[in-house]
Amino acid sequence: MKADPFSWLRRIREIMGFGGRGSGEQRRALGPEEVVAERHLTTALDLLQAGQVDDALDECHAAVRAAPRYARAYYGRGLAYYTRGDYQWTITDQTQALRLDPTLADAYCNRAQACAAKGSFDWAVNDFTAALALNPNLAEAYHGRGFALTALRRFDEALANFDTAIRLRPDFADAYFHRGVVWGIRGDNARALADYTQAIQLRPDFVQAYVNRGNTYYAIRDYQRAIADFDEAIRLNPNLAEAYNNRGLAYRELGETAKAQADFAQAERLGFR
């Protein structure tokens, strides 16, 4: 599972007290080593936001060295590993964070995301559930559990989780997108289109939402709207082979053979098989 990493940057700022809102966990006075660790973590978050993941990891390593018994240092480093795609290291650090502080709901969430990314969906469901037992208002956990339940083909439960995520956070583009995926699987194209459209309105550069909405328009034979969505996906990501291929299919249905063949050729050049 690779959701918007910046939702997790927002969450870590909240839980560590950087965002001006409390996380809900018990707060206590920090020792001098932990204060040093917090400084490194603050710098790491800024670097993550700027896309400098390796430099952020260096700061997180420094945080752990400064306060090796500080759960939030491992949580922060686990998030940096997750952002880089190092899911096993994410799991290792979040497990250590939870050994030091079993009440850290976000550590369960981030470990669950890493498990989902590795295909361990049952474990992901368990960790998201543990997070929600600690913080029942954590929209990311409902969304993540819905994603894992979708992979397990438990669609009714998935929809209920996406619904709750959206109720808790109405601007949650990923939750709308993944709920749209479930509606599409179930053949409810009208609801799928509505959710993909909402995801795009919330995040206008959401490439995969354009692709999925285009696929849904294609399924209902609205080829012109499908082409428009594939056009936008290609504008946002000119190397997206799937969008070229699927636009080619729509052109073929409209009898525009030359355009279809050009798109199929470009998709093949980009590695579509």
PEWO-V912700 format. One record per residue. N is the residue number from 1. RES is the residue in one small letter. PSI is psi as a letter, one per 40 degrees, with the letter a starting at -180 (999 if undefined). OMEGA is omega in radians with two decimals (NA if undefined). Layout:
n=N res=RES psi=PSI omega=OMEGA
n=N res=RES psi=PSI omega=OMEGA
This chain:
n=1 res=m psi=h omega=3.11
n=2 res=k psi=g omega=3.10
n=3 res=a psi=a omega=3.12
n=4 res=d psi=h omega=-3.08
n=5 res=p psi=d omega=-3.06
n=6 res=f psi=e omega=2.98
n=7 res=s psi=d omega=3.10
n=8 res=w psi=d omega=3.01
n=9 res=l psi=d omega=3.08
n=10 res=r psi=d omega=-3.11
n=11 res=r psi=d omega=-3.10
n=12 res=i psi=d omega=3.06
n=13 res=r psi=d omega=3.12
n=14 res=e psi=d omega=-3.04
n=15 res=i psi=d omega=3.13
n=16 res=m psi=e omega=3.05
n=17 res=g psi=e omega=-3.10
n=18 res=f psi=e omega=-2.99
n=19 res=g psi=e omega=3.12
n=20 res=g psi=e omega=3.12
n=21 res=r psi=i omega=3.09
n=22 res=g psi=i omega=-3.12
n=23 res=s psi=e omega=-3.08
n=24 res=g psi=d omega=3.09
n=25 res=e psi=i omega=3.09
n=26 res=q psi=h omega=3.11
n=27 res=r psi=i omega=3.10
n=28 res=r psi=i omega=3.09
n=29 res=a psi=h omega=-3.12
n=30 res=l psi=i omega=3.01
n=31 res=g psi=i omega=-3.10
n=32 res=p psi=d omega=3.12
n=33 res=e psi=d omega=-3.14
n=34 res=e psi=d omega=3.06
n=35 res=v psi=d omega=3.09
n=36 res=v psi=d omega=3.13
n=37 res=a psi=d omega=3.13
n=38 res=e psi=d omega=3.13
n=39 res=r psi=d omega=3.10
n=40 res=h psi=d omega=-3.12
n=41 res=l psi=d omega=3.08
n=42 res=t psi=d omega=3.10
n=43 res=t psi=d omega=3.14
n=44 res=a psi=d omega=-3.14
n=45 res=l psi=d omega=3.09
n=46 res=d psi=d omega=3.13
n=47 res=l psi=d omega=3.07
n=48 res=l psi=d omega=-3.14
n=49 res=q psi=d omega=3.14
n=50 res=a psi=e omega=3.13
n=51 res=g psi=e omega=-3.12
n=52 res=q psi=g omega=-2.95
n=53 res=v psi=d omega=-3.12
n=54 res=d psi=d omega=3.09
n=55 res=d psi=d omega=3.09
n=56 res=a psi=d omega=3.12
n=57 res=l psi=d omega=3.09
n=58 res=d psi=d omega=3.11
n=59 res=e psi=d omega=3.12
n=60 res=c psi=d omega=3.05
n=61 res=h psi=d omega=3.13
n=62 res=a psi=d omega=3.10
n=63 res=a psi=d omega=3.13
n=64 res=v psi=d omega=3.11
n=65 res=r psi=d omega=-3.11
n=66 res=a psi=d omega=-3.06
n=67 res=a psi=g omega=-3.03
n=68 res=p psi=e omega=3.08
n=69 res=r psi=e omega=-3.04
n=70 res=y psi=h omega=-3.02
n=71 res=a psi=d omega=-3.04
n=72 res=r psi=d omega=3.05
n=73 res=a psi=d omega=3.11
n=74 res=y psi=d omega=3.09
n=75 res=y psi=d omega=3.13
n=76 res=g psi=d omega=3.13
n=77 res=r psi=d omega=3.08
n=78 res=g psi=d omega=3.09
n=79 res=l psi=d omega=3.11
n=80 res=a psi=d omega=3.07
n=81 res=y psi=d omega=3.14
n=82 res=y psi=d omega=-3.14
n=83 res=t psi=d omega=3.13
n=84 res=r psi=e omega=-3.13
n=85 res=g psi=e omega=3.11
n=86 res=d psi=g omega=-2.93
n=87 res=y psi=d omega=3.13
n=88 res=q psi=d omega=3.08
n=89 res=w psi=d omega=3.03
n=90 res=t psi=d omega=-3.13
n=91 res=i psi=d omega=-3.13
n=92 res=t psi=d omega=-3.10
n=93 res=d psi=d omega=3.14
n=94 res=q psi=d omega=3.05
n=95 res=t psi=d omega=3.09
n=96 res=q psi=d omega=3.08
n=97 res=a psi=d omega=-3.11
n=98 res=l psi=d omega=3.02
n=99 res=r psi=d omega=-3.10
n=100 res=l psi=d omega=-3.14
n=101 res=d psi=g omega=-3.09
n=102 res=p psi=e omega=-3.14
n=103 res=t psi=e omega=-3.04
n=104 res=l psi=g omega=-3.05
n=105 res=a psi=d omega=-3.09
n=106 res=d psi=d omega=3.08
n=107 res=a psi=d omega=3.02
n=108 res=y psi=d omega=-3.11
n=109 res=c psi=d omega=-3.08
n=110 res=n psi=d omega=3.05
n=111 res=r psi=d omega=3.11
n=112 res=a psi=d omega=3.10
n=113 res=q psi=d omega=3.14
n=114 res=a psi=d omega=3.10
n=115 res=c psi=d omega=3.12
n=116 res=a psi=d omega=3.13
n=117 res=a psi=d omega=3.11
n=118 res=k psi=e omega=3.12
n=119 res=g psi=e omega=3.14
n=120 res=s psi=g omega=-2.95
n=121 res=f psi=d omega=3.10
n=122 res=d psi=d omega=3.11
n=123 res=w psi=d omega=3.11
n=124 res=a psi=d omega=3.12
n=125 res=v psi=d omega=-3.13
n=126 res=n psi=d omega=-3.12
n=127 res=d psi=d omega=3.08
n=128 res=f psi=d omega=3.11
n=129 res=t psi=d omega=3.08
n=130 res=a psi=d omega=3.10
n=131 res=a psi=d omega=-3.10
n=132 res=l psi=d omega=3.04
n=133 res=a psi=d omega=3.12
n=134 res=l psi=d omega=-3.11
n=135 res=n psi=g omega=-3.06
n=136 res=p psi=e omega=3.13
n=137 res=n psi=e omega=-3.07
n=138 res=l psi=g omega=-3.07
n=139 res=a psi=d omega=-3.12
n=140 res=e psi=d omega=-3.13
n=141 res=a psi=d omega=3.07
n=142 res=y psi=d omega=3.11
n=143 res=h psi=d omega=-3.13
n=144 res=g psi=d omega=3.12
n=145 res=r psi=d omega=3.07
n=146 res=g psi=d omega=3.10
n=147 res=f psi=d omega=-3.13
n=148 res=a psi=d omega=3.11
n=149 res=l psi=d omega=3.05
n=150 res=t psi=d omega=3.12
n=151 res=a psi=d omega=3.11
n=152 res=l psi=e omega=3.11
n=153 res=r psi=f omega=3.06
n=154 res=r psi=g omega=-2.86
n=155 res=f psi=d omega=3.13
n=156 res=d psi=d omega=3.12
n=157 res=e psi=d omega=3.12
n=158 res=a psi=d omega=-3.13
n=159 res=l psi=d omega=3.13
n=160 res=a psi=d omega=3.13
n=161 res=n psi=d omega=3.09
n=162 res=f psi=d omega=3.10
n=163 res=d psi=d omega=-3.12
n=164 res=t psi=d omega=3.10
n=165 res=a psi=d omega=-3.12
n=166 res=i psi=d omega=3.09
n=167 res=r psi=d omega=-3.13
n=168 res=l psi=d omega=-3.10
n=169 res=r psi=g omega=-3.04
n=170 res=p psi=e omega=3.12
n=171 res=d psi=f omega=-3.00
n=172 res=f psi=g omega=-3.06
n=173 res=a psi=d omega=-3.12
n=174 res=d psi=d omega=-3.14
n=175 res=a psi=d omega=3.05
n=176 res=y psi=d omega=-3.11
n=177 res=f psi=d omega=-3.07
n=178 res=h psi=d omega=3.00
n=179 res=r psi=d omega=3.06
n=180 res=g psi=d omega=3.09
n=181 res=v psi=d omega=-3.13
n=182 res=v psi=d omega=3.09
n=183 res=w psi=d omega=3.11
n=184 res=g psi=d omega=3.10
n=185 res=i psi=d omega=-3.11
n=186 res=r psi=e omega=3.12
n=187 res=g psi=e omega=3.11
n=188 res=d psi=g omega=-3.02
n=189 res=n psi=d omega=-3.13
n=190 res=a psi=d omega=3.13
n=191 res=r psi=d omega=3.09
n=192 res=a psi=d omega=3.13
n=193 res=l psi=d omega=-3.13
n=194 res=a psi=d omega=-3.11
n=195 res=d psi=d omega=3.08
n=196 res=y psi=d omega=3.13
n=197 res=t psi=d omega=3.11
n=198 res=q psi=d omega=3.10
n=199 res=a psi=d omega=3.14
n=200 res=i psi=d omega=3.10
n=201 res=q psi=d omega=-3.14
n=202 res=l psi=d omega=-3.14
n=203 res=r psi=g omega=-3.01
n=204 res=p psi=e omega=3.10
n=205 res=d psi=f omega=-3.09
n=206 res=f psi=g omega=-2.98
n=207 res=v psi=d omega=-3.05
n=208 res=q psi=d omega=3.07
n=209 res=a psi=d omega=3.05
n=210 res=y psi=d omega=3.14
n=211 res=v psi=d omega=-3.10
n=212 res=n psi=d omega=3.10
n=213 res=r psi=d omega=3.06
n=214 res=g psi=d omega=3.10
n=215 res=n psi=d omega=-3.13
n=216 res=t psi=d omega=3.05
n=217 res=y psi=d omega=3.10
n=218 res=y psi=d omega=-3.11
n=219 res=a psi=d omega=3.13
n=220 res=i psi=e omega=3.03
n=221 res=r psi=f omega=3.03
n=222 res=d psi=g omega=-2.93
n=223 res=y psi=d omega=3.14
n=224 res=q psi=d omega=3.10
n=225 res=r psi=d omega=3.08
n=226 res=a psi=d omega=-3.14
n=227 res=i psi=d omega=3.13
n=228 res=a psi=d omega=3.12
n=229 res=d psi=d omega=3.09
n=230 res=f psi=d omega=3.06
n=231 res=d psi=d omega=-3.10
n=232 res=e psi=d omega=3.10
n=233 res=a psi=d omega=-3.14
n=234 res=i psi=d omega=3.08
n=235 res=r psi=d omega=-3.13
n=236 res=l psi=d omega=3.14
n=237 res=n psi=g omega=-3.07
n=238 res=p psi=e omega=-3.13
n=239 res=n psi=e omega=-3.07
n=240 res=l psi=g omega=-3.04
n=241 res=a psi=d omega=-3.11
n=242 res=e psi=d omega=-3.10
n=243 res=a psi=d omega=3.09
n=244 res=y psi=d omega=-3.11
n=245 res=n psi=d omega=-3.06
n=246 res=n psi=d omega=3.02
n=247 res=r psi=d omega=3.07
n=248 res=g psi=d omega=3.11
n=249 res=l psi=d omega=3.13
n=250 res=a psi=d omega=3.09
n=251 res=y psi=d omega=-3.14
n=252 res=r psi=d omega=3.12
n=253 res=e psi=d omega=3.12
n=254 res=l psi=e omega=3.13
n=255 res=g psi=e omega=-3.14
n=256 res=e psi=g omega=-2.96
n=257 res=t psi=d omega=-3.10
n=258 res=a psi=d omega=3.12
n=259 res=k psi=d omega=3.12
n=260 res=a psi=d omega=-3.11
n=261 res=q psi=d omega=3.11
n=262 res=a psi=d omega=3.13
n=263 res=d psi=d omega=3.11
n=264 res=f psi=d omega=3.14
n=265 res=a psi=d omega=3.13
n=266 res=q psi=d omega=3.09
n=267 res=a psi=d omega=3.13
n=268 res=e psi=d omega=3.10
n=269 res=r psi=d omega=3.14
n=270 res=l psi=e omega=3.03
n=271 res=g psi=e omega=3.14
n=272 res=f psi=h omega=3.10
n=273 res=r psi=999 omega=NA
